Amino acid sequence: MKSTKMAALRNRAKFEKEILAAVDVYHRTGEIPEILVPFFEQNGRWIGDRRNMTSPTYKISQALMKEATLPVARRTNTSNRGKLILLTSFYRKTNHPLTIPWNEVRGGIKLKGDARFSAPHLRVVGHDIYASSNLKIDLPRLRCVGGDLDCPHTWRVHAPRLCAVGKSVQVTEVDLPALESVGNRLSMRWTDHILVPRLQTVGGAFHVHCATSLHAPVIETVGGALIATHAHTFRAPNLHTVCCSLLLGRATQIAAPELRFVRCVLDTVVAADFYNPEIQVGGTWIAHPQAATRWRARKLLTSRPLIDL
């Protein structure tokens, strides 16, 4: 995990260097390098990327690019199959219903206001999706988000085909049945019963705020803490490694037979039937007082030879 973080830091430093070099080209020549196109919005205005650029890079780019206008011909494109591509980002502040027509957005999508938002043809977003609306977001064909999927107040994010998110996910009511990987943090706020049937890896923390049950049948590794403190039922039959704490303080039913490593704290204090001495815990294991005794009793019963009368 440490090597993964170091690689991420190196990649970010490389990204910053390339952006600053491209901004310098524009400042000296007036030409806009291709790498900068996703940081304009659909009307050709420079908006930068406050979320992913460090403060110095963001401020320098804003100062040097504020007068730049991207030509109309460089804002959109059409693929060989006739798919519409927005080469820039999409930015809109509105309280009225909004539909995005593109199949792909090379930059990000940033929506402010309480508009209901839909993108019936959208398949790929290169950078982040951010929406402040508390209404539904409908993304029926979306498959990949390169950056964050950040919809902290949205009533429901409907993305039934979404497979991969490159960075973090923050959602409330969730409908992500095809999700397989999240590069960084996964946070779900108000969904009661969470089922993520295809989720294999979460690169950072996996935080379930209010769910009473969590079922992740194929997940193997969580790169940060796994926190589901309100869940009464936790089922992750293939979970092997949690690289920080695993906190299941209210769960009475825990099914994690393959779990072998928790780097920090393991809290299973209510689960009387969950115990396995093969689990390596780097910090404290807050187990049910009778869990170890009950485990030994079950082991003894299953190991006794049958007596043929």
Solvent accessible surface area in square Angstrom, and as a share of the most:
residue,aa,sasa,rsa
1,M,79,0.35
2,K,160,0.68
3,S,83,0.54
4,T,83,0.49
5,K,126,0.53
6,M,90,0.40
7,A,35,0.28
8,A,58,0.45
9,L,112,0.56
10,R,145,0.53
11,N,99,0.51
12,R,104,0.38
13,A,62,0.48
14,K,128,0.54
15,F,57,0.24
16,E,17,0.08
17,K,153,0.65
18,E,73,0.33
19,I,0,0.00
20,L,61,0.30
21,A,57,0.44
22,A,7,0.05
23,V,1,0.00
24,D,61,0.32
25,V,51,0.29
26,Y,37,0.14
27,H,113,0.50
28,R,155,0.56
29,T,80,0.46
30,G,46,0.44
31,E,117,0.52
32,I,16,0.08
33,P,33,0.21
34,E,116,0.52
35,I,66,0.34
36,L,0,0.00
37,V,4,0.02
38,P,24,0.15
39,F,6,0.03
40,F,0,0.00
41,E,6,0.03
42,Q,24,0.11
43,N,99,0.51
44,G,1,0.01
45,R,128,0.47
46,W,11,0.04
47,I,39,0.20
48,G,8,0.08
49,D,21,0.11
50,R,171,0.62
51,R,106,0.39
52,N,26,0.13
53,M,7,0.03
54,T,53,0.31
55,S,65,0.42
56,P,86,0.54
57,T,5,0.03
58,Y,28,0.11
59,K,133,0.56
60,I,78,0.40
61,S,0,0.00
62,Q,53,0.24
63,A,61,0.47
64,L,60,0.30
65,M,0,0.00
66,K,145,0.61
67,E,140,0.63
68,A,6,0.04
69,T,91,0.53
70,L,0,0.00
71,P,68,0.43
72,V,109,0.63
73,A,92,0.71
74,R,68,0.25
75,R,39,0.14
76,T,66,0.38
77,N,83,0.43
78,T,76,0.44
79,S,40,0.26
80,N,165,0.85
81,R,213,0.78
82,G,47,0.46
83,K,80,0.34
84,L,82,0.41
85,I,13,0.06
86,L,1,0.00
87,L,23,0.12
88,T,0,0.00
89,S,10,0.06
90,F,7,0.03
91,Y,53,0.20
92,R,93,0.34
93,K,149,0.63
94,T,28,0.16
95,N,107,0.55
96,H,134,0.60
97,P,115,0.73
98,L,23,0.12
99,T,83,0.48
100,I,0,0.00
101,P,64,0.40
102,W,36,0.13
103,N,19,0.10
104,E,41,0.18
105,V,0,0.00
106,R,102,0.37
107,G,0,0.00
108,G,10,0.10
109,I,3,0.01
110,K,75,0.32
111,L,11,0.06
112,K,74,0.31
113,G,22,0.21
114,D,67,0.35
115,A,10,0.07
116,R,126,0.46
117,F,2,0.01
118,S,31,0.20
119,A,0,0.00
120,P,50,0.31
121,H,81,0.36
122,L,0,0.00
123,R,74,0.27
124,V,54,0.31
125,V,0,0.00
126,G,30,0.29
127,H,52,0.23
128,D,11,0.06
129,I,0,0.00
130,Y,46,0.17
131,A,1,0.01
132,S,30,0.20
133,S,4,0.03
134,N,80,0.41
135,L,77,0.38
136,K,43,0.18
137,I,0,0.00
138,D,39,0.20
139,L,0,0.00
140,P,38,0.24
141,R,92,0.34
142,L,0,0.00
143,R,101,0.37
144,C,51,0.30
145,V,0,0.00
146,G,33,0.32
147,G,4,0.03
148,D,20,0.11
149,L,0,0.00
150,D,15,0.08
151,C,0,0.00
152,P,22,0.14
153,H,115,0.51
154,T,0,0.00
155,W,146,0.51
156,R,65,0.24
157,V,0,0.00
158,H,47,0.21
159,A,0,0.00
160,P,40,0.25
161,R,104,0.38
162,L,0,0.00
163,C,38,0.23
164,A,34,0.26
165,V,2,0.01
166,G,41,0.40
167,K,81,0.34
168,S,26,0.16
169,V,1,0.01
170,Q,42,0.19
171,V,0,0.00
172,T,8,0.05
173,E,53,0.24
174,V,20,0.11
175,D,31,0.16
176,L,7,0.03
177,P,53,0.33
178,A,10,0.07
179,L,1,0.00
180,E,62,0.28
181,S,40,0.26
182,V,3,0.02
183,G,44,0.43
184,N,77,0.39
185,R,89,0.33
186,L,0,0.00
187,S,0,0.00
188,M,1,0.00
189,R,75,0.27
190,W,163,0.57
191,T,10,0.06
192,D,70,0.36
193,H,125,0.56
194,I,4,0.02
195,L,104,0.52
196,V,3,0.02
197,P,46,0.29
198,R,133,0.49
199,L,0,0.00
200,Q,93,0.41
201,T,62,0.36
202,V,2,0.01
203,G,29,0.28
204,G,11,0.10
205,A,25,0.20
206,F,1,0.00
207,H,39,0.17
208,V,1,0.01
209,H,40,0.18
210,C,44,0.27
211,A,1,0.01
212,T,47,0.27
213,S,24,0.16
214,L,2,0.01
215,H,68,0.30
216,A,2,0.01
217,P,30,0.19
218,V,56,0.32
219,I,1,0.01
220,E,98,0.44
221,T,48,0.28
222,V,0,0.00
223,G,8,0.08
224,G,13,0.12
225,A,15,0.12
226,L,1,0.01
227,I,39,0.20
228,A,1,0.01
229,T,50,0.29
230,H,72,0.32
231,A,0,0.00
232,H,90,0.40
233,T,21,0.12
234,F,1,0.01
235,R,106,0.39
236,A,0,0.00
237,P,48,0.30
238,N,66,0.34
239,L,0,0.00
240,H,87,0.39
241,T,26,0.15
242,V,0,0.00
243,C,23,0.14
244,C,44,0.26
245,S,15,0.10
246,L,2,0.01
247,L,46,0.23
248,L,0,0.00
249,G,15,0.15
250,R,127,0.47
251,A,0,0.00
252,T,72,0.42
253,Q,103,0.46
254,I,26,0.13
255,A,39,0.30
256,A,5,0.04
257,P,77,0.49
258,E,81,0.36
259,L,0,0.00
260,R,63,0.23
261,F,72,0.30
262,V,0,0.00
263,R,139,0.51
264,C,45,0.27
265,V,49,0.28
266,L,0,0.00
267,D,26,0.13
268,T,0,0.00
269,V,56,0.32
270,V,62,0.36
271,A,1,0.01
272,A,20,0.15
273,D,85,0.44
274,F,17,0.07
275,Y,55,0.21
276,N,31,0.16
277,P,73,0.46
278,E,106,0.47
279,I,12,0.06
280,Q,120,0.53
281,V,36,0.21
282,G,61,0.59
283,G,43,0.41
284,T,85,0.50
285,W,54,0.19
286,I,78,0.40
287,A,31,0.24
288,H,46,0.21
289,P,110,0.69
290,Q,92,0.41
291,A,0,0.00
292,A,26,0.20
293,T,71,0.41
294,R,106,0.39
295,W,61,0.21
296,R,135,0.49
297,A,50,0.38
298,R,89,0.33
299,K,114,0.48
300,L,98,0.49
301,L,121,0.60
302,T,115,0.67
303,S,79,0.51
304,R,143,0.52
305,P,117,0.74
306,L,179,0.89
307,I,146,0.74
308,D,145,0.75
309,L,202,1.01
